[in-house]
């Protein structure tokens, strides 16, 4: 992908033409500016916001460039994508679609409507993102909707850093700690096995659910202590022994002939009511479990997560905020589906309990009438008591057998899941060793870049961990904030170069002013010369915004012409000297 030009439908907008290699957007401070003027309104951040907007970025009202003051604006980005030069327009007022001017017949993903509309093809924003995933990262469109499948929007954010939160940690892995989706994105870009992250996450959640169910069953077996299958079996043996003793004692009872038929009817009714009672009890246990489950289903709000981070003084970047919103929306749908299922089951169980209770009560009433005839003699009353106790013991024995069966099944499932997780982890370790050459190239590039800047090689650590990959940077002068930022700079550049080796078309890297703010003047000059050479060598583009007082003019090599790389000069002199040509602050 090569960017050519950024324009808008307003005459005040200053078109920006991009070239291969280094592209600098320079914000100058006029002589009349005071020391309090920040140049925050000239359009440095706005330009990056517009690029992200045209490349399918999130459009949230009141954030970034999606403001009422720009409601009538339409931005157009001219680019070469999959060998085809096109213009892509996206309007602030109608941000849910893009219009593509040019020949798209060779693209695997066609427009939502095959016909031209005002000389342009119309793509929904989701379809446009899917197309970018295919074009830039060779993502299979048919599986991009999977929850942990790498997504274009997330992967583009790895190459377009905007705002201080995007540069906060030397441990780059922490920047993608929010969700398995983000971890999969970075793993994919590094040429690693990204699929295991989603598999492990799903298996661990299932394992967690099984263990919770196991605990519920254990607590349900006895009113107080938790027991396992072996402990329940010991109790069951005691109950079984008592049953046999009681059955032997009951065989000594002899009934008068006139009572034998009546006793047989009572016995039959006793068994039937007992069976119904057991079924009712089992349904009530399920009913209670489902009720508990539906009460305990909790959603997670974006505001709750952001509040925790605010207490620590951290602020989410726009891209991570939206990623959280996407993930929370997906999680919320899962909860809705589960609640619907639980409600249907609760209704079914409630109906069954009512019907069985009615039938049991009718049989109990009939049994009571027939038993009344038998209780006229004390021997039959004693017999009835013993028979009821026997029935109760048998019910307990049956329930214990159910607990044992369910616990054994759960134990087998848990062991199977644990074994599967271990197998996946072993396979990942094997796969990781097989891909070491790919990683070594990235690590060698990183080491080379850091050496070019500081005369000492930095170390890029990439290792498989419990459920994902650990990615960290070691710099010889890691205590300096400027050195830390240059570590991120070198990583981003190495990652961009790796995309060519992986066959991906992405060739764009974008940084805002944050990347150079705390960097020593000498390293600033070396970094700009380095990225100019490297991006030109891969026919790529590096776009950065910079304040004029941060330009290390006296440190550049004799052959390096910095001014030739400045593609846009912005100023705070008048609104017309800003990017939009009007006063509008995004920074």
Helices and strands as residue ranges (DSSP letters): E 2-8, E 16-17, E 21-28, H 44-54, G 68-70, E 74-81, E 84-91, E 97-101, E 121-124, H 125-137, G 141-143, H 152-156, G 164-167, G 172-176, H 180-189, H 195-221, H 229-250, H 257-296, H 302-311, H 318-374, H 378-434, H 436-454, E 459-464, E 469-474, H 481-501, E 508-511, H 514-517, H 521-537, E 541-547, G 548-550, G 553-555, G 562-565, E 566-571, G 575-577
